[in-house]
Amino acid sequence: MPSLAALTLADARFPGGGHVHSGGLEEAVARGAVTGVADLAPFLHGRLRTAGLVAAAFAAAAAADGAPFRRLDAELDARTPSVAQREASRAQGRAALRAARVAWPSSVLDDLVAAHPRPHHPLLVGAVVGIDGADQQRVVRP
């Protein structure tokens, strides 16, 4: 069962803006790679096996006690070759951070911001779920 923090962060009512990002679907439609419902499932499975797996791994690493946020941030940048995806991740992370600091006040979030004032969304998610008490394996479980 997901942690309460994970469920809260995934809720469209949480003021982090994550529910409004298409994950590249809009661009795929614009380029003709997704033209209908039949193309949607393969697209989403591909995103889960690629960007989703990377995000889950970094969220799990960020949930660890004493997570090396500066190094994780640099490594996630390196694994996100698209400037647009990096910017979207940082915008979502920053938006969720404001609300997370109120909901889960912790020095862990101070450490995350010290690493980068606009943290990547997976790092913010992992840090918050870790603050909420979930272990690294639980962070990546549905």
N, CA, C and O atoms as CSV, one atom per row, in Angstrom:
chain,resi,resn,atom,element,x,y,z
A,1,MET,N,N,0.841,-1.173,0.000
A,1,MET,CA,C,0.000,0.000,0.000
A,1,MET,C,C,0.894,1.246,0.000
A,1,MET,O,O,1.845,1.321,0.777
A,2,PRO,N,N,0.597,2.217,-0.860
A,2,PRO,CA,C,1.402,3.450,-0.903
A,2,PRO,C,C,1.286,4.236,0.395
A,2,PRO,O,O,0.292,4.140,1.115
A,3,SER,N,N,2.320,5.010,0.674
A,3,SER,CA,C,2.288,5.845,1.874
A,3,SER,C,C,1.288,6.983,1.688
A,3,SER,O,O,0.901,7.316,0.568
A,4,LEU,N,N,0.886,7.564,2.799
A,4,LEU,CA,C,-0.027,8.694,2.748
A,4,LEU,C,C,0.603,9.853,1.969
A,4,LEU,O,O,-0.083,10.544,1.215
A,5,ALA,N,N,1.894,10.059,2.151
A,5,ALA,CA,C,2.574,11.146,1.424
A,5,ALA,C,C,2.528,10.895,-0.077
A,5,ALA,O,O,2.270,11.818,-0.850
A,6,ALA,N,N,2.772,9.667,-0.495
A,6,ALA,CA,C,2.745,9.355,-1.928
A,6,ALA,C,C,1.361,9.592,-2.506
A,6,ALA,O,O,1.226,10.149,-3.596
A,7,LEU,N,N,0.342,9.175,-1.786
A,7,LEU,CA,C,-1.019,9.395,-2.265
A,7,LEU,C,C,-1.354,10.881,-2.321
A,7,LEU,O,O,-2.018,11.339,-3.251
A,8,THR,N,N,-0.898,11.624,-1.332
A,8,THR,CA,C,-1.164,13.064,-1.310
A,8,THR,C,C,-0.463,13.765,-2.468
A,8,THR,O,O,-1.065,14.606,-3.136
A,9,LEU,N,N,0.805,13.428,-2.713
A,9,LEU,CA,C,1.548,14.042,-3.810
A,9,LEU,C,C,0.930,13.717,-5.170
A,9,LEU,O,O,1.014,14.521,-6.098
A,10,ALA,N,N,0.315,12.552,-5.289
A,10,ALA,CA,C,-0.288,12.142,-6.560
A,10,ALA,C,C,-1.696,12.704,-6.758
A,10,ALA,O,O,-2.244,12.634,-7.858
A,11,ASP,N,N,-2.270,13.248,-5.716
A,11,ASP,CA,C,-3.634,13.774,-5.789
A,11,ASP,C,C,-3.664,15.051,-6.633
A,11,ASP,O,O,-2.860,15.957,-6.415
A,12,ALA,N,N,-4.563,15.123,-7.569
A,12,ALA,CA,C,-4.670,16.297,-8.442
A,12,ALA,C,C,-5.000,17.568,-7.666
A,12,ALA,O,O,-4.789,18.672,-8.168
A,13,ARG,N,N,-5.507,17.424,-6.465
A,13,ARG,CA,C,-5.840,18.610,-5.659
A,13,ARG,C,C,-4.634,19.149,-4.904
A,13,ARG,O,O,-4.678,20.266,-4.387
A,14,PHE,N,N,-3.554,18.370,-4.834
A,14,PHE,CA,C,-2.336,18.846,-4.168
A,14,PHE,C,C,-1.724,19.945,-5.031
A,14,PHE,O,O,-1.573,19.762,-6.239
A,15,PRO,N,N,-1.371,21.072,-4.441
A,15,PRO,CA,C,-0.925,22.218,-5.253
A,15,PRO,C,C,0.501,22.103,-5.772
A,15,PRO,O,O,1.313,23.009,-5.579
A,16,GLY,N,N,0.804,20.992,-6.429
A,16,GLY,CA,C,2.134,20.825,-6.980
A,16,GLY,C,C,2.178,20.847,-8.486
A,16,GLY,O,O,3.257,20.943,-9.072
A,17,GLY,N,N,1.040,20.760,-9.120
A,17,GLY,CA,C,0.978,20.865,-10.569
A,17,GLY,C,C,1.350,19.605,-11.335
A,17,GLY,O,O,1.334,19.621,-12.566
A,18,GLY,N,N,1.686,18.517,-10.655
A,18,GLY,CA,C,2.088,17.304,-11.344
A,18,GLY,C,C,1.010,16.703,-12.218
A,18,GLY,O,O,1.312,16.021,-13.197
A,19,HIS,N,N,-0.226,16.945,-11.882
A,19,HIS,CA,C,-1.343,16.385,-12.630
A,19,HIS,C,C,-1.543,17.068,-13.977
A,19,HIS,O,O,-2.320,16.580,-14.798
A,20,VAL,N,N,-0.865,18.181,-14.225
A,20,VAL,CA,C,-1.090,18.903,-15.477
A,20,VAL,C,C,0.017,18.666,-16.503
A,20,VAL,O,O,-0.049,19.215,-17.603
A,21,HIS,N,N,1.020,17.875,-16.176
A,21,HIS,CA,C,2.111,17.624,-17.115
A,21,HIS,C,C,1.817,16.372,-17.927
A,21,HIS,O,O,1.448,15.339,-17.368
A,22,SER,N,N,1.979,16.460,-19.234
A,22,SER,CA,C,1.597,15.356,-20.116
A,22,SER,C,C,2.664,14.286,-20.249
A,22,SER,O,O,2.395,13.227,-20.816
A,23,GLY,N,N,3.861,14.527,-19.749
A,23,GLY,CA,C,4.919,13.529,-19.868
A,23,GLY,C,C,5.361,13.292,-21.301
A,23,GLY,O,O,5.872,12.219,-21.623
A,24,GLY,N,N,5.174,14.270,-22.155
A,24,GLY,CA,C,5.587,14.146,-23.548
A,24,GLY,C,C,4.490,13.712,-24.499
A,24,GLY,O,O,4.711,13.626,-25.707
A,25,LEU,N,N,3.306,13.437,-23.963
A,25,LEU,CA,C,2.210,12.977,-24.812
A,25,LEU,C,C,1.794,14.044,-25.823
A,25,LEU,O,O,1.537,13.725,-26.984
A,26,GLU,N,N,1.725,15.285,-25.403
A,26,GLU,CA,C,1.321,16.346,-26.335
A,26,GLU,C,C,2.278,16.425,-27.525
A,26,GLU,O,O,1.846,16.557,-28.670
A,27,GLU,N,N,3.566,16.342,-27.248
A,27,GLU,CA,C,4.557,16.392,-28.324
A,27,GLU,C,C,4.433,15.167,-29.226
A,27,GLU,O,O,4.561,15.279,-30.445
A,28,ALA,N,N,4.184,13.989,-28.628
A,28,ALA,CA,C,4.020,12.772,-29.422
A,28,ALA,C,C,2.813,12.884,-30.352
A,28,ALA,O,O,2.867,12.426,-31.494
A,29,VAL,N,N,1.745,13.479,-29.883
A,29,VAL,CA,C,0.559,13.693,-30.714
A,29,VAL,C,C,0.888,14.691,-31.832
A,29,VAL,O,O,0.530,14.475,-32.990
A,30,ALA,N,N,1.569,15.779,-31.475
A,30,ALA,CA,C,1.913,16.798,-32.470
A,30,ALA,C,C,2.797,16.229,-33.582
A,30,ALA,O,O,2.699,16.654,-34.733
A,31,ARG,N,N,3.653,15.273,-33.241
A,31,ARG,CA,C,4.559,14.679,-34.227
A,31,ARG,C,C,3.946,13.476,-34.945
A,31,ARG,O,O,4.569,12.906,-35.841
A,32,GLY,N,N,2.740,13.093,-34.559
A,32,GLY,CA,C,2.066,11.979,-35.216
A,32,GLY,C,C,2.450,10.610,-34.678
A,32,GLY,O,O,2.062,9.592,-35.252
A,33,ALA,N,N,3.210,10.568,-33.581
A,33,ALA,CA,C,3.600,9.280,-32.997
A,33,ALA,C,C,2.438,8.633,-32.245
A,33,ALA,O,O,2.383,7.408,-32.127
A,34,VAL,N,N,1.521,9.436,-31.741
A,34,VAL,CA,C,0.301,8.954,-31.094
A,34,VAL,C,C,-0.852,9.607,-31.843
A,34,VAL,O,O,-1.039,10.823,-31.808
A,35,THR,N,N,-1.620,8.755,-32.524
A,35,THR,CA,C,-2.718,9.290,-33.338
A,35,THR,C,C,-4.090,8.885,-32.828
A,35,THR,O,O,-5.105,9.356,-33.341
A,36,GLY,N,N,-4.134,8.023,-31.832
A,36,GLY,CA,C,-5.415,7.580,-31.299
A,36,GLY,C,C,-5.215,6.692,-30.085
A,36,GLY,O,O,-4.098,6.525,-29.594
A,37,VAL,N,N,-6.303,6.132,-29.614
A,37,VAL,CA,C,-6.285,5.300,-28.412
A,37,VAL,C,C,-5.375,4.088,-28.593
A,37,VAL,O,O,-4.716,3.669,-27.641
A,38,ALA,N,N,-5.328,3.527,-29.780
A,38,ALA,CA,C,-4.498,2.340,-30.022
A,38,ALA,C,C,-3.016,2.631,-29.807
A,38,ALA,O,O,-2.260,1.738,-29.425
A,39,ASP,N,N,-2.599,3.857,-30.046
A,39,ASP,CA,C,-1.195,4.225,-29.861
A,39,ASP,C,C,-0.875,4.626,-28.419
A,39,ASP,O,O,0.292,4.657,-28.027
A,40,LEU,N,N,-1.892,4.928,-27.645
A,40,LEU,CA,C,-1.668,5.461,-26.314
A,40,LEU,C,C,-1.027,4.446,-25.368
A,40,LEU,O,O,-0.069,4.781,-24.671
A,41,ALA,N,N,-1.533,3.219,-25.330
A,41,ALA,CA,C,-0.979,2.217,-24.407
A,41,ALA,C,C,0.500,1.955,-24.677
A,41,ALA,O,O,1.292,1.958,-23.734
A,42,PRO,N,N,0.904,1.728,-25.929
A,42,PRO,CA,C,2.345,1.535,-26.158
A,42,PRO,C,C,3.182,2.756,-25.755
A,42,PRO,O,O,4.284,2.611,-25.227
A,43,PHE,N,N,2.652,3.950,-26.007
A,43,PHE,CA,C,3.371,5.156,-25.606
A,43,PHE,C,C,3.560,5.192,-24.091
A,43,PHE,O,O,4.664,5.448,-23.608
A,44,LEU,N,N,2.486,4.937,-23.339
A,44,LEU,CA,C,2.559,4.990,-21.883
A,44,LEU,C,C,3.460,3.896,-21.321
A,44,LEU,O,O,4.205,4.134,-20.369
A,45,HIS,N,N,3.397,2.702,-21.902
A,45,HIS,CA,C,4.291,1.621,-21.453
A,45,HIS,C,C,5.745,1.993,-21.713
A,45,HIS,O,O,6.620,1.717,-20.892
A,46,GLY,N,N,5.996,2.616,-22.853
A,46,GLY,CA,C,7.352,3.073,-23.150
A,46,GLY,C,C,7.835,4.116,-22.159
A,46,GLY,O,O,8.985,4.069,-21.721
A,47,ARG,N,N,6.981,5.047,-21.805
A,47,ARG,CA,C,7.348,6.079,-20.825
A,47,ARG,C,C,7.641,5.442,-19.466
A,47,ARG,O,O,8.578,5.845,-18.777
A,48,LEU,N,N,6.831,4.442,-19.083
A,48,LEU,CA,C,7.079,3.775,-17.800
A,48,LEU,C,C,8.412,3.045,-17.798
A,48,LEU,O,O,9.130,3.071,-16.799
A,49,ARG,N,N,8.752,2.392,-18.911
A,49,ARG,CA,C,9.999,1.623,-18.990
A,49,ARG,C,C,11.232,2.515,-19.123
A,49,ARG,O,O,12.349,2.048,-18.897
A,50,THR,N,N,11.060,3.763,-19.477
A,50,THR,CA,C,12.208,4.643,-19.673
A,50,THR,C,C,12.210,5.747,-18.608
A,50,THR,O,O,12.818,5.591,-17.549
A,51,ALA,N,N,11.543,6.832,-18.888
A,51,ALA,CA,C,11.542,7.968,-17.959
A,51,ALA,C,C,10.937,7.588,-16.603
A,51,ALA,O,O,11.396,8.069,-15.567
A,52,GLY,N,N,9.919,6.736,-16.603
A,52,GLY,CA,C,9.301,6.312,-15.343
A,52,GLY,C,C,10.257,5.520,-14.476
A,52,GLY,O,O,10.301,5.710,-13.261
A,53,LEU,N,N,11.022,4.632,-15.093
A,53,LEU,CA,C,11.991,3.831,-14.342
A,53,LEU,C,C,13.101,4.710,-13.766
A,53,LEU,O,O,13.522,4.524,-12.624
A,54,VAL,N,N,13.564,5.659,-14.560
A,54,VAL,CA,C,14.595,6.593,-14.076
A,54,VAL,C,C,14.051,7.413,-12.907
A,54,VAL,O,O,14.717,7.553,-11.881
A,55,ALA,N,N,12.845,7.952,-13.062
A,55,ALA,CA,C,12.247,8.754,-11.981
A,55,ALA,C,C,12.074,7.922,-10.715
A,55,ALA,O,O,12.355,8.405,-9.618
A,56,ALA,N,N,11.620,6.692,-10.850
A,56,ALA,CA,C,11.418,5.824,-9.680
A,56,ALA,C,C,12.743,5.539,-8.978
A,56,ALA,O,O,12.809,5.554,-7.749
A,57,ALA,N,N,13.784,5.281,-9.741
A,57,ALA,CA,C,15.094,4.999,-9.142
A,57,ALA,C,C,15.611,6.208,-8.363
A,57,ALA,O,O,16.138,6.063,-7.260
A,58,PHE,N,N,15.459,7.384,-8.934
A,58,PHE,CA,C,15.931,8.587,-8.242
A,58,PHE,C,C,15.058,8.934,-7.049
A,58,PHE,O,O,15.568,9.427,-6.043
A,59,ALA,N,N,13.775,8.693,-7.132
A,59,ALA,CA,C,12.901,8.922,-5.976
A,59,ALA,C,C,13.295,7.996,-4.834
A,59,ALA,O,O,13.343,8.413,-3.677
A,60,ALA,N,N,13.575,6.748,-5.160
A,60,ALA,CA,C,13.989,5.792,-4.126
A,60,ALA,C,C,15.308,6.229,-3.494
A,60,ALA,O,O,15.462,6.157,-2.274
A,61,ALA,N,N,16.253,6.678,-4.306
A,61,ALA,CA,C,17.543,7.127,-3.770
A,61,ALA,C,C,17.362,8.357,-2.884
A,61,ALA,O,O,18.056,8.505,-1.877
A,62,ALA,N,N,16.438,9.235,-3.252
A,62,ALA,CA,C,16.202,10.458,-2.476
A,62,ALA,C,C,15.499,10.176,-1.152
A,62,ALA,O,O,15.506,11.024,-0.260
A,63,ALA,N,N,14.900,9.015,-1.012
A,63,ALA,CA,C,14.206,8.662,0.227
A,63,ALA,C,C,15.157,8.179,1.313
A,63,ALA,O,O,14.766,8.080,2.476
A,64,ALA,N,N,16.390,7.881,0.952
A,64,ALA,CA,C,17.353,7.355,1.912
A,64,ALA,C,C,17.761,8.420,2.924
A,64,ALA,O,O,17.828,9.605,2.597
A,65,ASP,N,N,18.032,7.991,4.149
A,65,ASP,CA,C,18.564,8.917,5.152
A,65,ASP,C,C,19.893,9.459,4.654
A,65,ASP,O,O,20.758,8.700,4.217
A,66,GLY,N,N,20.049,10.763,4.721
A,66,GLY,CA,C,21.301,11.379,4.292
A,66,GLY,C,C,21.543,11.305,2.799
A,66,GLY,O,O,22.689,11.251,2.352
A,67,ALA,N,N,20.464,11.302,2.022
A,67,ALA,CA,C,20.586,11.204,0.564
A,67,ALA,C,C,21.508,12.306,0.036
A,67,ALA,O,O,21.411,13.454,0.469
A,68,PRO,N,N,22.392,11.965,-0.888
A,68,PRO,CA,C,23.311,12.958,-1.465
A,68,PRO,C,C,22.611,13.766,-2.559
A,68,PRO,O,O,22.827,13.526,-3.746
A,69,PHE,N,N,21.784,14.710,-2.163
A,69,PHE,CA,C,20.917,15.412,-3.116
A,69,PHE,C,C,21.684,16.116,-4.232
A,69,PHE,O,O,21.235,16.112,-5.378
A,70,ARG,N,N,22.818,16.712,-3.925
A,70,ARG,CA,C,23.572,17.432,-4.958
A,70,ARG,C,C,24.013,16.462,-6.055
A,70,ARG,O,O,23.885,16.759,-7.243
A,71,ARG,N,N,24.527,15.314,-5.654
A,71,ARG,CA,C,24.962,14.308,-6.636
A,71,ARG,C,C,23.766,13.731,-7.389
A,71,ARG,O,O,23.820,13.566,-8.607
A,72,LEU,N,N,22.685,13.425,-6.668
A,72,LEU,CA,C,21.498,12.888,-7.325
A,72,LEU,C,C,20.942,13.880,-8.339
A,72,LEU,O,O,20.521,13.490,-9.428
A,73,ASP,N,N,20.941,15.164,-7.982
A,73,ASP,CA,C,20.442,16.183,-8.892
A,73,ASP,C,C,21.277,16.211,-10.178
A,73,ASP,O,O,20.725,16.240,-11.278
A,74,ALA,N,N,22.581,16.202,-10.040
A,74,ALA,CA,C,23.463,16.234,-11.221
A,74,ALA,C,C,23.286,14.977,-12.068
A,74,ALA,O,O,23.271,15.051,-13.296
A,75,GLU,N,N,23.152,13.835,-11.419
A,75,GLU,CA,C,22.990,12.585,-12.164
A,75,GLU,C,C,21.637,12.524,-12.870
A,75,GLU,O,O,21.543,11.996,-13.979
A,76,LEU,N,N,20.596,13.055,-12.244
A,76,LEU,CA,C,19.289,13.066,-12.903
A,76,LEU,C,C,19.304,14.034,-14.082
A,76,LEU,O,O,18.695,13.754,-15.114
A,77,ASP,N,N,19.981,15.154,-13.947
A,77,ASP,CA,C,20.166,16.059,-15.088
A,77,ASP,C,C,20.819,15.315,-16.250
A,77,ASP,O,O,20.380,15.434,-17.394
A,78,ALA,N,N,21.863,14.552,-15.957
A,78,ALA,CA,C,22.596,13.836,-17.005
A,78,ALA,C,C,21.740,12.763,-17.673
A,78,ALA,O,O,21.952,12.444,-18.842
A,79,ARG,N,N,20.791,12.214,-16.952
A,79,ARG,CA,C,19.938,11.158,-17.496
A,79,ARG,C,C,18.643,11.698,-18.109
A,79,ARG,O,O,17.783,10.930,-18.540
A,80,THR,N,N,18.518,13.007,-18.139
A,80,THR,CA,C,17.351,13.654,-18.745
A,80,THR,C,C,17.867,14.552,-19.866
A,80,THR,O,O,18.081,15.746,-19.660
A,81,PRO,N,N,18.067,13.977,-21.049
A,81,PRO,CA,C,18.731,14.735,-22.119
A,81,PRO,C,C,17.907,15.891,-22.679
A,81,PRO,O,O,18.477,16.842,-23.215
A,82,SER,N,N,16.614,15.835,-22.570
A,82,SER,CA,C,15.760,16.893,-23.112
A,82,SER,C,C,15.713,18.090,-22.161
A,82,SER,O,O,15.355,17.952,-20.992
A,83,VAL,N,N,16.074,19.252,-22.672
A,83,VAL,CA,C,16.007,20.472,-21.870
A,83,VAL,C,C,14.572,20.698,-21.386
A,83,VAL,O,O,14.358,21.077,-20.235
A,84,ALA,N,N,13.598,20.468,-22.255
A,84,ALA,CA,C,12.197,20.679,-21.883
A,84,ALA,C,C,11.792,19.748,-20.734
A,84,ALA,O,O,11.082,20.168,-19.820
A,85,GLN,N,N,12.237,18.493,-20.774
A,85,GLN,CA,C,11.898,17.568,-19.689
A,85,GLN,C,C,12.583,17.967,-18.383
A,85,GLN,O,O,11.979,17.880,-17.314
A,86,ARG,N,N,13.835,18.403,-18.466
A,86,ARG,CA,C,14.523,18.862,-17.248
A,86,ARG,C,C,13.804,20.056,-16.640
A,86,ARG,O,O,13.602,20.115,-15.427
A,87,GLU,N,N,13.420,21.000,-17.479
A,87,GLU,CA,C,12.723,22.190,-16.977
A,87,GLU,C,C,11.360,21.836,-16.394
A,87,GLU,O,O,10.963,22.388,-15.368
A,88,ALA,N,N,10.644,20.924,-17.035
A,88,ALA,CA,C,9.341,20.499,-16.507
A,88,ALA,C,C,9.513,19.808,-15.156
A,88,ALA,O,O,8.731,20.044,-14.235
A,89,SER,N,N,10.523,18.965,-15.036
A,89,SER,CA,C,10.786,18.279,-13.775
A,89,SER,C,C,11.100,19.277,-12.670
A,89,SER,O,O,10.607,19.144,-11.549
A,90,ARG,N,N,11.907,20.263,-12.980
A,90,ARG,CA,C,12.266,21.272,-11.983
A,90,ARG,C,C,11.068,22.166,-11.625
A,90,ARG,O,O,10.886,22.535,-10.465
A,91,ALA,N,N,10.268,22.504,-12.622
A,91,ALA,CA,C,9.078,23.323,-12.345
A,91,ALA,C,C,8.111,22.571,-11.438
A,91,ALA,O,O,7.557,23.149,-10.502
A,92,GLN,N,N,7.907,21.285,-11.712
A,92,GLN,CA,C,7.021,20.484,-10.865
A,92,GLN,C,C,7.609,20.315,-9.471
A,92,GLN,O,O,6.891,20.398,-8.475
A,93,GLY,N,N,8.912,20.080,-9.402
A,93,GLY,CA,C,9.555,19.916,-8.103
A,93,GLY,C,C,9.433,21.169,-7.255
A,93,GLY,O,O,9.116,21.098,-6.068
A,94,ARG,N,N,9.683,22.312,-7.868
A,94,ARG,CA,C,9.605,23.588,-7.145
A,94,ARG,C,C,8.169,23.873,-6.694
A,94,ARG,O,O,7.949,24.324,-5.570
A,95,ALA,N,N,7.207,23.615,-7.558
A,95,ALA,CA,C,5.806,23.856,-7.206
A,95,ALA,C,C,5.372,22.952,-6.051
A,95,ALA,O,O,4.701,23.408,-5.125
A,96,ALA,N,N,5.746,21.694,-6.102
A,96,ALA,CA,C,5.365,20.759,-5.036
A,96,ALA,C,C,6.127,21.061,-3.745
A,96,ALA,O,O,5.617,20.830,-2.649
A,97,LEU,N,N,7.341,21.575,-3.880
A,97,LEU,CA,C,8.153,21.883,-2.703
A,97,LEU,C,C,7.476,22.900,-1.788
A,97,LEU,O,O,7.496,22.747,-0.567
A,98,ARG,N,N,6.893,23.910,-2.359
A,98,ARG,CA,C,6.245,24.945,-1.538
A,98,ARG,C,C,5.179,24.333,-0.628
A,98,ARG,O,O,5.131,24.626,0.567
A,99,ALA,N,N,4.342,23.498,-1.190
A,99,ALA,CA,C,3.286,22.870,-0.389
A,99,ALA,C,C,3.857,21.799,0.538
A,99,ALA,O,O,3.388,21.637,1.664
A,100,ALA,N,N,4.859,21.075,0.072
A,100,ALA,CA,C,5.452,20.005,0.890
A,100,ALA,C,C,6.098,20.559,2.155
A,100,ALA,O,O,6.037,19.932,3.213
A,101,ARG,N,N,6.715,21.731,2.046
A,101,ARG,CA,C,7.357,22.324,3.228
A,101,ARG,C,C,6.330,22.652,4.309
A,101,ARG,O,O,6.651,22.620,5.497
A,102,VAL,N,N,5.115,22.962,3.912
A,102,VAL,CA,C,4.061,23.238,4.879
A,102,VAL,C,C,3.519,21.922,5.446
A,102,VAL,O,O,3.294,21.805,6.651
A,103,ALA,N,N,3.314,20.941,4.576
A,103,ALA,CA,C,2.705,19.673,4.996
A,103,ALA,C,C,3.674,18.776,5.750
A,103,ALA,O,O,3.272,18.089,6.689
A,104,TRP,N,N,4.949,18.770,5.353
A,104,TRP,CA,C,5.956,17.898,5.961
A,104,TRP,C,C,7.200,18.713,6.302
A,104,TRP,O,O,8.242,18.507,5.679
A,105,PRO,N,N,7.132,19.629,7.264
A,105,PRO,CA,C,8.318,20.431,7.580
A,105,PRO,C,C,9.464,19.521,8.040
A,105,PRO,O,O,9.293,18.672,8.916
A,106,SER,N,N,10.630,19.721,7.429
A,106,SER,CA,C,11.761,18.859,7.751
A,106,SER,C,C,13.057,19.481,7.247
A,106,SER,O,O,13.077,20.180,6.233
A,107,SER,N,N,14.120,19.219,7.962
A,107,SER,CA,C,15.438,19.672,7.509
A,107,SER,C,C,15.858,18.945,6.235
A,107,SER,O,O,16.732,19.421,5.511
A,108,VAL,N,N,15.248,17.806,5.958
A,108,VAL,CA,C,15.543,17.078,4.717
A,108,VAL,C,C,15.207,17.959,3.513
A,108,VAL,O,O,15.960,17.995,2.539
A,109,LEU,N,N,14.090,18.660,3.578
A,109,LEU,CA,C,13.718,19.541,2.467
A,109,LEU,C,C,14.663,20.733,2.372
A,109,LEU,O,O,14.916,21.238,1.278
A,110,ASP,N,N,15.187,21.186,3.508
A,110,ASP,CA,C,16.200,22.246,3.484
A,110,ASP,C,C,17.453,21.744,2.760
A,110,ASP,O,O,18.053,22.471,1.969
A,111,ASP,N,N,17.840,20.500,3.038
A,111,ASP,CA,C,19.004,19.908,2.372
A,111,ASP,C,C,18.768,19.772,0.864
A,111,ASP,O,O,19.671,20.000,0.060
A,112,LEU,N,N,17.552,19.401,0.500
A,112,LEU,CA,C,17.214,19.271,-0.914
A,112,LEU,C,C,17.336,20.618,-1.621
A,112,LEU,O,O,17.889,20.697,-2.718
A,113,VAL,N,N,16.826,21.666,-1.004
A,113,VAL,CA,C,16.898,23.009,-1.599
A,113,VAL,C,C,18.341,23.512,-1.629
A,113,VAL,O,O,18.725,24.227,-2.555
A,114,ALA,N,N,19.129,23.153,-0.645
A,114,ALA,CA,C,20.537,23.556,-0.639
A,114,ALA,C,C,21.279,22.941,-1.833
A,114,ALA,O,O,22.219,23.535,-2.363
A,115,ALA,N,N,20.851,21.760,-2.243
A,115,ALA,CA,C,21.472,21.116,-3.415
A,115,ALA,C,C,21.091,21.826,-4.693
A,115,ALA,O,O,21.918,21.991,-5.589
A,116,HIS,N,N,19.837,22.248,-4.782
A,116,HIS,CA,C,19.355,23.016,-5.936
A,116,HIS,C,C,18.046,23.678,-5.531
A,116,HIS,O,O,17.151,23.003,-5.023
A,117,PRO,N,N,17.913,25.000,-5.748
A,117,PRO,CA,C,16.688,25.689,-5.329
A,117,PRO,C,C,15.442,25.255,-6.102
A,117,PRO,O,O,14.320,25.484,-5.651
A,118,ARG,N,N,15.641,24.626,-7.274
A,118,ARG,CA,C,14.517,24.096,-8.053
A,118,ARG,C,C,14.758,22.594,-8.227
A,118,ARG,O,O,15.211,22.161,-9.287
A,119,PRO,N,N,14.460,21.797,-7.198
A,119,PRO,CA,C,14.782,20.371,-7.263
A,119,PRO,C,C,13.943,19.628,-8.302
A,119,PRO,O,O,12.805,20.000,-8.590
A,120,HIS,N,N,14.529,18.582,-8.848
A,120,HIS,CA,C,13.775,17.717,-9.759
A,120,HIS,C,C,12.609,17.083,-8.999
A,120,HIS,O,O,12.721,16.762,-7.816
A,121,HIS,N,N,11.499,16.910,-9.698
A,121,HIS,CA,C,10.289,16.354,-9.093
A,121,HIS,C,C,10.524,14.977,-8.449
A,121,HIS,O,O,10.077,14.770,-7.321
A,122,PRO,N,N,11.207,14.024,-9.114
A,122,PRO,CA,C,11.423,12.729,-8.457
A,122,PRO,C,C,12.200,12.836,-7.142
A,122,PRO,O,O,11.952,12.069,-6.212
A,123,LEU,N,N,13.137,13.783,-7.060
A,123,LEU,CA,C,13.895,13.948,-5.817
A,123,LEU,C,C,12.994,14.498,-4.715
A,123,LEU,O,O,13.088,14.076,-3.562
A,124,LEU,N,N,12.130,15.430,-5.067
A,124,LEU,CA,C,11.185,15.964,-4.087
A,124,LEU,C,C,10.238,14.869,-3.611
A,124,LEU,O,O,9.989,14.741,-2.412
A,125,VAL,N,N,9.716,14.089,-4.529
A,125,VAL,CA,C,8.793,13.000,-4.157
A,125,VAL,C,C,9.487,12.010,-3.229
A,125,VAL,O,O,8.941,11.644,-2.188
A,126,GLY,N,N,10.682,11.580,-3.601
A,126,GLY,CA,C,11.411,10.631,-2.759
A,126,GLY,C,C,11.704,11.187,-1.380
A,126,GLY,O,O,11.548,10.491,-0.376
A,127,ALA,N,N,12.132,12.449,-1.330
A,127,ALA,CA,C,12.436,13.062,-0.038
A,127,ALA,C,C,11.194,13.117,0.852
A,127,ALA,O,O,11.257,12.784,2.036
A,128,VAL,N,N,10.079,13.536,0.283
A,128,VAL,CA,C,8.845,13.652,1.072
A,128,VAL,C,C,8.353,12.285,1.532
A,128,VAL,O,O,7.967,12.125,2.690
A,129,VAL,N,N,8.362,11.317,0.657
A,129,VAL,CA,C,7.893,9.987,1.044
A,129,VAL,C,C,8.838,9.381,2.087
A,129,VAL,O,O,8.399,8.657,2.981
A,130,GLY,N,N,10.131,9.677,1.970
A,130,GLY,CA,C,11.072,9.242,3.000
A,130,GLY,C,C,10.811,9.917,4.333
A,130,GLY,O,O,10.863,9.265,5.376
A,131,ILE,N,N,10.528,11.220,4.316
A,131,ILE,CA,C,10.187,11.952,5.542
A,131,ILE,C,C,8.958,11.323,6.195
A,131,ILE,O,O,8.861,11.246,7.419
A,132,ASP,N,N,8.024,10.877,5.358
A,132,ASP,CA,C,6.782,10.274,5.850
A,132,ASP,C,C,7.006,8.872,6.417
A,132,ASP,O,O,6.084,8.275,6.972
A,133,GLY,N,N,8.218,8.345,6.281
A,133,GLY,CA,C,8.546,7.068,6.905
A,133,GLY,C,C,8.647,5.877,5.983
A,133,GLY,O,O,8.910,4.768,6.447
A,134,ALA,N,N,8.445,6.067,4.687
A,134,ALA,CA,C,8.540,4.936,3.762
A,134,ALA,C,C,10.005,4.597,3.499
A,134,ALA,O,O,10.855,5.486,3.440
A,135,ASP,N,N,10.290,3.315,3.343
A,135,ASP,CA,C,11.648,2.919,2.978
A,135,ASP,C,C,11.808,3.010,1.458
A,135,ASP,O,O,10.838,3.248,0.738
A,136,GLN,N,N,13.027,2.821,0.983
A,136,GLN,CA,C,13.312,3.018,-0.428
A,136,GLN,C,C,12.503,2.086,-1.331
A,136,GLN,O,O,12.067,2.497,-2.406
A,137,GLN,N,N,12.298,0.851,-0.912
A,137,GLN,CA,C,11.524,-0.074,-1.747
A,137,GLN,C,C,10.059,0.358,-1.838
A,137,GLN,O,O,9.428,0.228,-2.887
A,138,ARG,N,N,9.539,0.861,-0.751
A,138,ARG,CA,C,8.135,1.271,-0.745
A,138,ARG,C,C,7.900,2.502,-1.610
A,138,ARG,O,O,6.793,2.716,-2.104
A,139,VAL,N,N,8.939,3.311,-1.792
A,139,VAL,CA,C,8.809,4.511,-2.623
A,139,VAL,C,C,8.450,4.151,-4.046
A,139,VAL,O,O,7.666,4.861,-4.675
A,140,VAL,N,N,8.998,3.071,-4.575
A,140,VAL,CA,C,8.788,2.728,-5.983
A,140,VAL,C,C,7.655,1.746,-6.210
A,140,VAL,O,O,7.317,1.456,-7.358
A,141,ARG,N,N,7.062,1.229,-5.152
A,141,ARG,CA,C,5.930,0.317,-5.314
A,141,ARG,C,C,4.661,1.075,-5.583
A,141,ARG,O,O,4.425,2.130,-4.994
A,142,PRO,N,N,3.808,0.530,-6.503
A,142,PRO,CA,C,2.516,1.187,-6.754
A,142,PRO,C,C,1.593,1.078,-5.561
A,142,PRO,O,O,0.468,1.576,-5.604
